[in-house]
Amino acid sequence: MKQNLSWQIVSTALKRNRLNIFVVIIALFAAALLSIVSPIIYKILIDDVIPKGDTKRLVIYLVLMITTPWVITFVSSLKNYFSTKIGESITSQLRLSCFDKVLHAKQEAFENITPPQILSRITRECGKIGEIYVTKDLATFVSEIISLLATL
């Protein structure tokens, strides 16, 4: 069975973006672990630091409480940046492949469709594949799985 051309293009683009994928996965794990830090800080503050009146540790934990959301936001932004970069790479590869096929196709194949329609369809549909399936749906799915594993 012959493999689907778009899947070959997507897998090639994913292989080219191994470093970006690695950064996204690390950022997902980091964000999941950092989201667990806040409840742990609250527990330590309420159960240990405040009852003992330890002001030095109180200041440290308060600084951690303030900086943790900032770090989570930074890590999430990093993940979004690299996810978008991966999606754009896949979209670009799909568009180049489609345009190459159109340029080398026979003229009879395009009798009922105008060149602007061809351009619009290729641009729109390839963008959907890269944006929705790779950047949004796939990244969100992997993110939720990692968050689930981190909370267990």
DSSP file (Angstrom, degrees, kcal/mol; ACC not computed):
  #  RESIDUE AA STRUCTURE BP1 BP2  ACC     N-H-->O    O-->H-N    N-H-->O    O-->H-N    TCO  KAPPA ALPHA  PHI   PSI    X-CA   Y-CA   Z-CA
    1    1 A M              0   0    0      0, 0.0     2,-0.2     0, 0.0     0, 0.0   0.000 360.0 360.0 360.0 127.6    0.0    0.0    0.0
    2    2 A K        -     0   0    0      1,-0.1     2,-0.1     0, 0.0     3,-0.1  -0.519 360.0-117.8 -74.6 134.1    1.4    3.4   -1.1
    3    3 A Q        -     0   0    0     -2,-0.2     2,-0.1     1,-0.1    -1,-0.1  -0.430  34.5 -97.5 -72.5 146.5    1.8    5.9    1.7
    4    4 A N     >  -     0   0    0      1,-0.1     4,-1.9    -2,-0.1     5,-0.1  -0.408  26.7-136.1 -63.8 133.9   -0.2    9.1    1.5
    5    5 A L  H  > S+     0   0    0      1,-0.2     4,-2.3     2,-0.2     5,-0.2   0.888 103.1  52.6 -62.6 -41.3    1.9   12.0    0.1
    6    6 A S  H  > S+     0   0    0      1,-0.2     4,-2.6     2,-0.2    -1,-0.2   0.882 108.0  51.8 -65.3 -35.3    0.7   14.5    2.6
    7    7 A W  H  > S+     0   0    0      2,-0.2     4,-2.8     1,-0.2    -1,-0.2   0.894 108.8  51.2 -66.0 -38.0    1.6   12.1    5.5
    8    8 A Q  H  X S+     0   0    0     -4,-1.9     4,-2.3     2,-0.2    -2,-0.2   0.910 111.4  47.5 -62.7 -41.9    5.1   11.8    4.0
    9    9 A I  H  X S+     0   0    0     -4,-2.3     4,-2.5     2,-0.2    -2,-0.2   0.929 113.3  47.6 -65.1 -45.0    5.4   15.6    3.8
   10   10 A V  H  X S+     0   0    0     -4,-2.6     4,-2.5     1,-0.2    -2,-0.2   0.923 112.8  48.2 -62.7 -44.7    4.2   16.0    7.4
   11   11 A S  H  X S+     0   0    0     -4,-2.8     4,-2.1     2,-0.2    -1,-0.2   0.881 111.6  50.4 -66.2 -36.6    6.5   13.3    8.7
   12   12 A T  H  X S+     0   0    0     -4,-2.3     4,-2.0    -5,-0.2    -1,-0.2   0.923 111.5  47.9 -64.4 -43.8    9.5   14.8    6.8
   13   13 A A  H  X S+     0   0    0     -4,-2.5     4,-1.1     1,-0.2    -2,-0.2   0.887 111.0  51.5 -64.7 -37.9    8.7   18.2    8.3
   14   14 A L  H  < S+     0   0    0     -4,-2.5     3,-0.2     1,-0.2    -1,-0.2   0.893 108.4  51.4 -65.6 -38.4    8.4   16.7   11.7
   15   15 A K  H >< S+     0   0    0     -4,-2.1     3,-1.1     1,-0.2    -1,-0.2   0.882 108.8  51.3 -64.4 -37.2   11.8   15.0   11.3
   16   16 A R  H 3< S+     0   0    0     -4,-2.0     3,-0.3     1,-0.3    -1,-0.2   0.764 110.6  50.1 -68.9 -24.2   13.3   18.3   10.3
   17   17 A N  T 3X  +     0   0    0     -4,-1.1     4,-2.7    -3,-0.2    -1,-0.3  -0.048  68.8 125.9-105.4  30.5   11.8   19.9   13.4
   18   18 A R  H <> S+     0   0    0     -3,-1.1     4,-2.6     1,-0.2    -1,-0.2   0.902  75.6  49.9 -56.0 -43.4   13.0   17.4   16.0
   19   19 A L  H  > S+     0   0    0     -3,-0.3     4,-2.4     2,-0.2    -1,-0.2   0.922 111.7  47.9 -63.3 -43.7   14.7   20.1   18.1
   20   20 A N  H  > S+     0   0    0      2,-0.2     4,-2.4     1,-0.2    -2,-0.2   0.906 112.2  49.8 -63.0 -41.0   11.5   22.2   18.1
   21   21 A I  H  X S+     0   0    0     -4,-2.7     4,-2.5    -7,-0.2    -2,-0.2   0.905 110.0  51.2 -63.7 -41.4    9.4   19.2   19.0
   22   22 A F  H  X S+     0   0    0     -4,-2.6     4,-2.6    -5,-0.2    -2,-0.2   0.914 110.1  49.1 -61.5 -43.5   11.8   18.4   21.8
   23   23 A V  H  X S+     0   0    0     -4,-2.4     4,-2.6     2,-0.2    -2,-0.2   0.901 110.9  50.7 -63.5 -40.8   11.5   22.0   23.1
   24   24 A V  H  X S+     0   0    0     -4,-2.4     4,-2.4     2,-0.2    -2,-0.2   0.924 111.7  47.2 -63.2 -44.4    7.7   21.7   23.0
   25   25 A I  H  X S+     0   0    0     -4,-2.5     4,-2.4     2,-0.2    -2,-0.2   0.918 113.1  47.9 -65.0 -43.5    7.7   18.5   24.9
   26   26 A I  H  X S+     0   0    0     -4,-2.6     4,-2.8     1,-0.2    -1,-0.2   0.912 112.3  49.9 -62.1 -42.0   10.1   19.8   27.6
   27   27 A A  H  X S+     0   0    0     -4,-2.6     4,-2.7     2,-0.2    -2,-0.2   0.879 109.3  52.0 -65.1 -37.0    8.0   23.0   27.9
   28   28 A L  H  X S+     0   0    0     -4,-2.4     4,-2.2     2,-0.2    -2,-0.2   0.932 112.4  44.9 -63.6 -45.5    4.8   20.8   28.3
   29   29 A F  H  X S+     0   0    0     -4,-2.4     4,-2.6     2,-0.2     5,-0.2   0.918 113.9  50.0 -63.6 -42.7    6.4   18.8   31.0
   30   30 A A  H  X S+     0   0    0     -4,-2.8     4,-2.8     1,-0.2    -2,-0.2   0.919 111.3  47.9 -63.7 -43.2    7.8   22.0   32.7
   31   31 A A  H  X S+     0   0    0     -4,-2.7     4,-1.7     2,-0.2    -1,-0.2   0.897 112.5  49.7 -64.8 -39.0    4.4   23.7   32.6
   32   32 A A  H  X S+     0   0    0     -4,-2.2     4,-0.6    -5,-0.2    -2,-0.2   0.922 114.3  44.2 -65.5 -43.2    2.7   20.6   34.0
   33   33 A L  H >X S+     0   0    0     -4,-2.6     3,-0.8     1,-0.2     4,-0.7   0.892 112.2  52.4 -68.8 -38.7    5.2   20.3   36.8
   34   34 A L  H >X S+     0   0    0     -4,-2.8     4,-0.8     1,-0.2     3,-0.5   0.818 101.5  60.6 -67.9 -29.1    5.1   24.1   37.6
   35   35 A S  H 3< S+     0   0    0     -4,-1.7    -1,-0.2     1,-0.2    -2,-0.2   0.727 103.2  52.5 -70.0 -18.7    1.3   24.0   37.8
   36   36 A I  H <X S+     0   0    0     -3,-0.8     4,-1.3    -4,-0.6    -1,-0.2   0.693  94.8  72.6 -84.4 -20.7    1.7   21.5   40.7
   37   37 A V  H <X S+     0   0    0     -4,-0.7     4,-2.5    -3,-0.5     5,-0.2   0.897  88.4  59.0 -63.8 -43.1    4.1   23.9   42.5
   38   38 A S  H  X S+     0   0    0     -4,-0.8     4,-2.5     1,-0.2     5,-0.2   0.922 105.9  46.0 -57.8 -49.5    1.5   26.4   43.6
   39   39 A P  H  > S+     0   0    0      0, 0.0     4,-2.2     0, 0.0    -1,-0.2   0.875 112.8  51.8 -62.4 -33.4   -0.7   24.0   45.6
   40   40 A I  H  X S+     0   0    0     -4,-1.3     4,-2.4     2,-0.2    -2,-0.2   0.909 109.2  50.1 -67.4 -40.6    2.4   22.6   47.2
   41   41 A I  H  X S+     0   0    0     -4,-2.5     4,-2.7     2,-0.2     5,-0.2   0.931 110.7  49.4 -62.3 -45.5    3.5   26.1   48.2
   42   42 A Y  H  X S+     0   0    0     -4,-2.5     4,-2.7     1,-0.2     5,-0.3   0.905 110.5  51.0 -59.9 -41.5    0.1   26.9   49.7
   43   43 A K  H  X S+     0   0    0     -4,-2.2     4,-2.9    -5,-0.2     5,-0.4   0.935 111.9  45.9 -62.5 -46.4    0.1   23.6   51.6
   44   44 A I  H  X>S+     0   0    0     -4,-2.4     4,-2.3     1,-0.2     5,-2.1   0.913 113.8  49.7 -63.8 -42.4    3.6   24.3   53.1
   45   45 A L  I  <>S+     0   0    0     -4,-2.7     5,-2.6     3,-0.2    -2,-0.2   0.944 117.9  38.0 -60.6 -48.4    2.6   27.9   54.0
   46   46 A I  I  <5S+     0   0    0     -4,-2.7    -2,-0.2    -5,-0.2    -1,-0.2   0.899 125.4  36.2 -73.4 -40.8   -0.6   27.0   55.7
   47   47 A D  I  <5S+     0   0    0     -4,-2.9    -3,-0.2    -5,-0.3    -2,-0.2   0.782 135.0   6.9 -84.6 -27.5    0.6   23.8   57.4
   48   48 A D  I  X5S+     0   0    0     -4,-2.3     4,-1.3    -5,-0.4    -3,-0.2   0.783 121.7  44.5-124.1 -55.3    4.1   24.7   58.3
   49   49 A V  I  >XS+     0   0    0     -5,-2.1     5,-1.6     2,-0.2     4,-1.1   0.948 113.3  44.0 -71.7 -51.8    5.4   28.2   57.8
   50   50 A I  H >4<S+     0   0    0     -5,-2.6     3,-0.7    -6,-0.2    -1,-0.2   0.927 113.1  50.4 -64.4 -46.3    2.5   30.4   59.1
   51   51 A P  H 345S+     0   0    0      0, 0.0    -1,-0.2     0, 0.0    -2,-0.2   0.865 114.5  45.2 -60.5 -33.4    1.9   28.3   62.3
   52   52 A K  H 3<5S-     0   0    0     -4,-1.3    -2,-0.2     2,-0.1    -3,-0.1   0.637 105.2-130.5 -83.9 -13.4    5.6   28.4   63.2
   53   53 A G  T <<5 +     0   0    0     -4,-1.1     2,-1.3    -3,-0.7    -3,-0.2   0.798  44.1 165.3  71.3  27.8    5.9   32.2   62.4
   54   54 A D     >< +     0   0    0     -5,-1.6     4,-1.9    -6,-0.2    -1,-0.2  -0.645  11.3 179.1 -82.2  94.2    9.0   31.6   60.3
   55   55 A T  H  > S+     0   0    0     -2,-1.3     4,-2.3     1,-0.2    -1,-0.2   0.822  75.3  57.9 -70.1 -31.6    9.2   35.0   58.5
   56   56 A K  H  > S+     0   0    0      1,-0.2     4,-1.7     2,-0.2    -1,-0.2   0.949 112.3  40.1 -64.0 -47.7   12.3   34.1   56.5
   57   57 A R  H  > S+     0   0    0      1,-0.2     4,-2.7     2,-0.2     5,-0.2   0.835 111.2  60.0 -68.6 -31.8   10.7   31.1   54.9
   58   58 A L  H  X S+     0   0    0     -4,-1.9     4,-2.3     1,-0.2    -2,-0.2   0.924 105.4  47.2 -61.7 -44.5    7.4   33.0   54.5
   59   59 A V  H  X S+     0   0    0     -4,-2.3     4,-2.4     2,-0.2    -1,-0.2   0.916 111.9  51.0 -63.2 -43.1    9.1   35.6   52.3
   60   60 A I  H  X S+     0   0    0     -4,-1.7     4,-2.2     1,-0.2    -2,-0.2   0.936 112.8  44.8 -60.6 -47.3   10.8   32.9   50.2
   61   61 A Y  H  X S+     0   0    0     -4,-2.7     4,-2.4     2,-0.2    -1,-0.2   0.842 111.1  53.5 -68.9 -32.8    7.5   31.1   49.6
   62   62 A L  H  X S+     0   0    0     -4,-2.3     4,-1.9    -5,-0.2    -1,-0.2   0.907 108.8  49.2 -66.7 -40.1    5.7   34.4   48.9
   63   63 A V  H  X S+     0   0    0     -4,-2.4     4,-2.6     2,-0.2     5,-0.2   0.910 111.6  49.7 -63.1 -41.2    8.3   35.2   46.2
   64   64 A L  H  X S+     0   0    0     -4,-2.2     4,-2.2     1,-0.2    -2,-0.2   0.895 108.4  53.1 -62.9 -39.7    7.8   31.7   44.8
   65   65 A M  H  < S+     0   0    0     -4,-2.4    -1,-0.2     1,-0.2    -2,-0.2   0.869 113.6  43.4 -62.9 -36.2    4.0   32.2   44.8
   66   66 A I  H  X S+     0   0    0     -4,-1.9     4,-0.6     1,-0.2    -2,-0.2   0.893 118.1  42.2 -77.2 -40.7    4.5   35.4   42.8
   67   67 A T  H  X S+     0   0    0     -4,-2.6     4,-2.4     1,-0.2     5,-0.2   0.761  97.8  74.2 -81.9 -24.4    7.1   34.2   40.3
   68   68 A T  H  X S+     0   0    0     -4,-2.2     4,-2.6     1,-0.2     5,-0.2   0.923  96.7  47.5 -58.5 -47.9    5.6   30.7   39.6
   69   69 A P  H  > S+     0   0    0      0, 0.0     4,-2.4     0, 0.0    -1,-0.2   0.872 111.4  52.7 -62.2 -33.5    2.7   32.1   37.4
   70   70 A W  H  X S+     0   0    0     -4,-0.6     4,-2.5     2,-0.2    -2,-0.2   0.930 110.7  46.2 -64.7 -44.1    5.2   34.2   35.5
   71   71 A V  H  X S+     0   0    0     -4,-2.4     4,-2.8     2,-0.2     5,-0.2   0.904 111.8  51.6 -65.3 -40.7    7.4   31.3   34.8
   72   72 A I  H  X S+     0   0    0     -4,-2.6     4,-2.5    -5,-0.2    -1,-0.2   0.918 110.8  48.8 -61.2 -43.0    4.4   29.2   33.8
   73   73 A T  H  X S+     0   0    0     -4,-2.4     4,-2.3     2,-0.2    -2,-0.2   0.910 111.9  48.7 -63.5 -42.6    3.3   32.0   31.4
   74   74 A F  H  X S+     0   0    0     -4,-2.5     4,-2.3     2,-0.2    -2,-0.2   0.929 113.0  47.0 -62.6 -45.9    6.9   32.2   29.9
   75   75 A V  H  X S+     0   0    0     -4,-2.8     4,-2.3     1,-0.2    -2,-0.2   0.894 112.6  49.8 -64.8 -40.2    7.1   28.4   29.4
   76   76 A S  H  X S+     0   0    0     -4,-2.5     4,-2.6    -5,-0.2    -1,-0.2   0.891 110.5  50.1 -65.5 -39.3    3.6   28.3   27.9
   77   77 A S  H  X S+     0   0    0     -4,-2.3     4,-2.5     2,-0.2    -2,-0.2   0.899 109.9  50.9 -64.6 -40.1    4.6   31.1   25.5
   78   78 A L  H  X S+     0   0    0     -4,-2.3     4,-2.3     2,-0.2     5,-0.2   0.916 110.7  49.0 -61.5 -44.1    7.7   29.2   24.6
   79   79 A K  H  X S+     0   0    0     -4,-2.3     4,-2.5     1,-0.2    -2,-0.2   0.924 111.7  48.8 -61.7 -45.3    5.6   26.1   23.9
   80   80 A N  H  X S+     0   0    0     -4,-2.6     4,-2.4     2,-0.2    -2,-0.2   0.893 110.0  52.2 -63.1 -40.1    3.2   28.1   21.7
   81   81 A Y  H  X S+     0   0    0     -4,-2.5     4,-2.1     1,-0.2    -2,-0.2   0.950 114.1  41.3 -60.9 -50.1    6.0   29.7   19.8
   82   82 A F  H  X S+     0   0    0     -4,-2.3     4,-2.0     2,-0.2    -2,-0.2   0.840 113.1  53.9 -71.6 -32.0    7.7   26.4   18.9
   83   83 A S  H  X S+     0   0    0     -4,-2.5     4,-2.4    -5,-0.2    -1,-0.2   0.920 110.5  47.4 -63.9 -42.8    4.4   24.7   18.2
   84   84 A T  H  X S+     0   0    0     -4,-2.4     4,-2.7     1,-0.2    -2,-0.2   0.885 109.0  54.2 -65.0 -38.5    3.5   27.5   15.8
   85   85 A K  H  X S+     0   0    0     -4,-2.1     4,-1.8     2,-0.2    -1,-0.2   0.899 109.5  47.6 -62.3 -40.9    6.9   27.2   14.2
   86   86 A I  H  X S+     0   0    0     -4,-2.0     4,-2.3     2,-0.2    -2,-0.2   0.935 112.4  49.3 -64.7 -46.7    6.4   23.4   13.6
   87   87 A G  H  X S+     0   0    0     -4,-2.4     4,-2.6     1,-0.2    -2,-0.2   0.892 110.5  50.3 -60.7 -41.2    2.9   24.1   12.1
   88   88 A E  H  X S+     0   0    0     -4,-2.7     4,-2.5     2,-0.2    -1,-0.2   0.873 109.1  52.0 -66.1 -36.7    4.3   26.8    9.8
   89   89 A S  H  X S+     0   0    0     -4,-1.8     4,-2.3     2,-0.2    -2,-0.2   0.921 111.8  45.7 -64.6 -43.9    7.0   24.4    8.6
   90   90 A I  H  X S+     0   0    0     -4,-2.3     4,-2.5     2,-0.2    -2,-0.2   0.921 113.1  50.3 -65.7 -43.3    4.5   21.7    7.8
   91   91 A T  H  X S+     0   0    0     -4,-2.6     4,-2.6     1,-0.2    -2,-0.2   0.918 110.6  49.9 -59.7 -44.5    2.2   24.2    6.1
   92   92 A S  H  X S+     0   0    0     -4,-2.5     4,-2.6     1,-0.2    -1,-0.2   0.920 111.2  48.0 -61.6 -45.4    5.1   25.5    4.0
   93   93 A Q  H  X S+     0   0    0     -4,-2.3     4,-2.2     2,-0.2    -1,-0.2   0.908 112.4  49.1 -63.6 -41.8    6.2   22.0    2.9
   94   94 A L  H  X S+     0   0    0     -4,-2.5     4,-2.6     2,-0.2    -2,-0.2   0.921 112.1  48.6 -63.9 -43.3    2.6   21.0    2.0
   95   95 A R  H  X S+     0   0    0     -4,-2.6     4,-3.0     2,-0.2     5,-0.3   0.928 110.9  49.8 -63.5 -45.0    2.1   24.2    0.0
   96   96 A L  H  X S+     0   0    0     -4,-2.6     4,-2.2     1,-0.2    -1,-0.2   0.917 112.5  47.8 -59.8 -43.0    5.4   23.8   -1.9
   97   97 A S  H  X S+     0   0    0     -4,-2.2     4,-2.1    -5,-0.2    -1,-0.2   0.919 113.4  47.4 -64.7 -43.4    4.5   20.2   -2.7
   98   98 A C  H  X S+     0   0    0     -4,-2.6     4,-2.5     2,-0.2    -2,-0.2   0.928 112.3  48.7 -64.4 -45.0    1.0   21.2   -3.9
   99   99 A F  H  X S+     0   0    0     -4,-3.0     4,-2.6     1,-0.2    -1,-0.2   0.886 109.9  53.0 -63.2 -37.3    2.2   24.0   -6.0
  100  100 A D  H  X S+     0   0    0     -4,-2.2     4,-1.5    -5,-0.3    -1,-0.2   0.917 109.9  48.0 -62.4 -43.1    4.8   21.7   -7.6
  101  101 A K  H  < S+     0   0    0     -4,-2.1     4,-0.4     1,-0.2    -2,-0.2   0.905 112.5  49.1 -63.6 -41.8    2.1   19.2   -8.5
  102  102 A V  H >< S+     0   0    0     -4,-2.5     3,-1.0     1,-0.2    -2,-0.2   0.910 109.2  52.0 -65.1 -42.1   -0.1   22.0  -10.0
  103  103 A L  H 3< S+     0   0    0     -4,-2.6    -1,-0.2     1,-0.2    -2,-0.2   0.823 115.4  41.4 -64.2 -30.8    2.8   23.4  -12.0
  104  104 A H  T 3< S+     0   0    0     -4,-1.5    -1,-0.2    -5,-0.2    -2,-0.2   0.337  94.2 106.3-100.3   6.6    3.6   20.0  -13.5
  105  105 A A  S <  S-     0   0    0     -3,-1.0     2,-0.1    -4,-0.4    -3,-0.0  -0.441  79.6 -96.1 -82.9 160.0   -0.1   18.9  -14.0
  106  106 A K    >   -     0   0    0     -2,-0.1     3,-1.3     1,-0.1     4,-0.3  -0.458  28.4-122.2 -73.9 148.0   -1.7   18.8  -17.4
  107  107 A Q  G >  S+     0   0    0      1,-0.3     3,-1.6     2,-0.2    -1,-0.1   0.801 107.9  66.6 -61.1 -31.3   -3.7   21.8  -18.5
  108  108 A E  G >  S+     0   0    0      1,-0.3     3,-1.2     2,-0.2    -1,-0.3   0.776  88.6  67.1 -64.0 -25.8   -6.9   19.7  -19.0
  109  109 A A  G <  S+     0   0    0     -3,-1.3    -1,-0.3     1,-0.3     3,-0.2   0.689 103.9  44.9 -67.5 -17.1   -7.0   19.0  -15.2
  110  110 A F  G X  S+     0   0    0     -3,-1.6     3,-0.6    -4,-0.3    -1,-0.3   0.002  72.8 114.2-118.9  28.2   -7.8   22.7  -14.6
  111  111 A E  T <  S+     0   0    0     -3,-1.2    -1,-0.1     1,-0.2    -2,-0.1   0.865  83.6  40.8 -67.2 -35.4  -10.4   23.4  -17.2
  112  112 A N  T 3  S+     0   0    0     -4,-0.2     2,-0.4    -3,-0.2    -1,-0.2   0.353 109.6  63.5 -97.4   5.7  -13.2   24.1  -14.7
  113  113 A I  S <  S-     0   0    0     -3,-0.6    -1,-0.0     4,-0.0     0, 0.0  -0.991  74.6-131.6-134.8 138.5  -11.2   26.0  -12.1
  114  114 A T     >  -     0   0    0     -2,-0.4     4,-2.0     1,-0.1     3,-0.4  -0.491  27.4-111.8 -86.1 156.6   -9.5   29.3  -12.3
  115  115 A P  H  > S+     0   0    0      0, 0.0     4,-2.6     0, 0.0     5,-0.2   0.875 117.0  53.9 -56.3 -40.3   -5.9   30.0  -11.2
  116  116 A P  H  > S+     0   0    0      0, 0.0     4,-2.6     0, 0.0     5,-0.2   0.883 108.0  51.1 -63.1 -34.1   -7.0   32.2   -8.3
  117  117 A Q  H  > S+     0   0    0     -3,-0.4     4,-2.6     2,-0.2     5,-0.2   0.906 110.1  49.1 -66.6 -40.1   -9.3   29.4   -7.0
  118  118 A I  H  X S+     0   0    0     -4,-2.0     4,-2.6     2,-0.2     5,-0.3   0.948 113.2  46.9 -61.4 -48.9   -6.4   26.9   -7.2
  119  119 A L  H  X S+     0   0    0     -4,-2.6     4,-2.4     1,-0.2     5,-0.2   0.919 113.3  48.6 -59.2 -45.7   -4.2   29.3   -5.3
  120  120 A S  H  X S+     0   0    0     -4,-2.6     4,-2.7    -5,-0.2     5,-0.3   0.916 112.5  47.6 -63.0 -44.6   -6.8   30.0   -2.7
  121  121 A R  H  X S+     0   0    0     -4,-2.6     4,-2.8     2,-0.2     5,-0.4   0.931 113.3  46.7 -64.5 -45.8   -7.6   26.4   -2.1
  122  122 A I  H  X S+     0   0    0     -4,-2.6     4,-2.1    -5,-0.2     5,-0.3   0.945 116.0  45.5 -62.2 -47.2   -4.0   25.3   -1.8
  123  123 A T  H  X S+     0   0    0     -4,-2.4     4,-1.6    -5,-0.3    -2,-0.2   0.931 118.1  42.4 -62.0 -46.8   -3.2   28.1    0.6
  124  124 A R  H  X S+     0   0    0     -4,-2.7     4,-1.9    -5,-0.2    -2,-0.2   0.937 117.2  43.7 -68.6 -48.2   -6.3   27.7    2.7
  125  125 A E  H  X S+     0   0    0     -4,-2.8     4,-1.9    -5,-0.3    -2,-0.2   0.891 114.7  48.0 -70.5 -39.3   -6.4   23.9    3.0
  126  126 A C  H  X S+     0   0    0     -4,-2.1     4,-2.3    -5,-0.4    -1,-0.2   0.882 110.7  53.6 -66.7 -36.3   -2.6   23.5    3.6
  127  127 A G  H  X S+     0   0    0     -4,-1.6     4,-2.9    -5,-0.3     5,-0.4   0.884 106.1  53.0 -63.4 -38.2   -2.9   26.2    6.3
  128  128 A K  H  X>S+     0   0    0     -4,-1.9     4,-2.0     2,-0.2     5,-1.1   0.918 108.5  49.7 -62.8 -43.3   -5.7   24.3    8.0
  129  129 A I  I  <>S+     0   0    0     -4,-1.9     5,-1.3     1,-0.2     4,-0.4   0.952 117.4  39.4 -61.5 -49.6   -3.6   21.1    8.1
  130  130 A G  I  <>S+     0   0    0     -4,-2.3     5,-1.7     3,-0.2    -2,-0.2   0.888 124.7  37.1 -68.4 -39.2   -0.6   22.9    9.7
  131  131 A E  I  <>S+     0   0    0     -4,-2.9     5,-1.9    -5,-0.2    -3,-0.2   0.966 125.5  29.4 -80.7 -55.1   -2.6   25.2   12.0
  132  132 A I  I  <>S+     0   0    0     -4,-2.0     5,-3.5    -5,-0.4     6,-0.4   0.970 126.8  34.7 -74.9 -54.6   -5.5   23.1   13.2
  133  133 A Y  I   XS+     0   0    0     -5,-1.1     5,-1.8    -4,-0.4    -3,-0.2   0.898 131.0  25.1 -74.4 -40.6   -4.2   19.6   13.2
  134  134 A V  I   XS+     0   0    0     -5,-1.3     5,-1.1     3,-0.2    -3,-0.2   0.945 129.4  33.9 -89.1 -56.0   -0.6   20.1   14.2
  135  135 A T  I   <S+     0   0    0     -5,-1.7    -3,-0.2    -6,-0.2    -4,-0.1   0.913 132.4  18.9 -71.6 -44.1   -0.4   23.4   16.1
  136  136 A K  I  ><S+     0   0    0     -5,-1.9     4,-2.3    -4,-0.3     5,-0.2   0.945 129.1  32.0 -95.0 -63.5   -3.8   23.3   17.9
  137  137 A D  I  ><S+     0   0    0     -5,-3.5     4,-2.5     2,-0.2    -4,-0.2   0.945 124.2  40.6 -67.0 -50.3   -5.3   19.9   18.1
  138  138 A L  I  ><S+     0   0    0     -5,-1.8     4,-2.6    -6,-0.4     5,-0.2   0.930 118.4  46.7 -66.1 -45.4   -2.2   17.7   18.3
  139  139 A A  H  ><S+     0   0    0     -5,-1.1     4,-2.4     1,-0.2    -1,-0.2   0.894 113.8  49.0 -64.0 -39.6   -0.3   20.1   20.6
  140  140 A T  H  X S+     0   0    0     -4,-2.3     4,-2.5     2,-0.2    -1,-0.2   0.911 111.1  50.0 -66.0 -41.9   -3.4   20.4   22.9
  141  141 A F  H  X S+     0   0    0     -4,-2.5     4,-2.1    -5,-0.2    -2,-0.2   0.942 113.4  44.6 -61.3 -48.6   -3.9   16.6   23.0
  142  142 A V  H  X S+     0   0    0     -4,-2.6     4,-2.4     1,-0.2    -1,-0.2   0.898 112.5  53.6 -63.3 -40.1   -0.2   16.0   23.9
  143  143 A S  H  X S+     0   0    0     -4,-2.4     4,-2.5    -5,-0.2    -2,-0.2   0.916 109.1  47.7 -61.0 -44.3   -0.4   18.8   26.4
  144  144 A E  H  X S+     0   0    0     -4,-2.5     4,-2.3     2,-0.2    -1,-0.2   0.882 111.3  50.7 -66.2 -38.5   -3.4   17.3   28.2
  145  145 A I  H  X S+     0   0    0     -4,-2.1     4,-2.5     2,-0.2    -2,-0.2   0.925 112.1  47.1 -63.7 -44.5   -1.8   13.8   28.3
  146  146 A I  H  X S+     0   0    0     -4,-2.4     4,-2.5     2,-0.2    -2,-0.2   0.908 112.1  50.1 -65.4 -41.7    1.4   15.2   29.8
  147  147 A S  H  X S+     0   0    0     -4,-2.5     4,-1.7     2,-0.2    -1,-0.2   0.905 111.0  50.0 -62.2 -40.8   -0.6   17.3   32.4
  148  148 A L  H  X S+     0   0    0     -4,-2.3     4,-1.0     1,-0.2    -2,-0.2   0.925 112.2  46.7 -62.4 -45.7   -2.6   14.2   33.2
  149  149 A L  H  < S+     0   0    0     -4,-2.5     3,-0.3     1,-0.2    -2,-0.2   0.872 110.5  53.4 -65.3 -36.5    0.6   12.1   33.7
  150  150 A A  H  < S+     0   0    0     -4,-2.5    -1,-0.2     1,-0.2    -2,-0.2   0.837 107.5  50.5 -69.6 -31.3    2.2   14.8   35.8
  151  151 A T  H  <        0   0    0     -4,-1.7    -1,-0.2     1,-0.2    -2,-0.2   0.684 360.0 360.0 -81.2 -16.3   -0.7   15.0   38.2
  152  152 A L     <        0   0    0     -4,-1.0    -1,-0.2    -3,-0.3    -2,-0.2   0.480 360.0 360.0 -79.7 360.0   -0.8   11.3   38.8
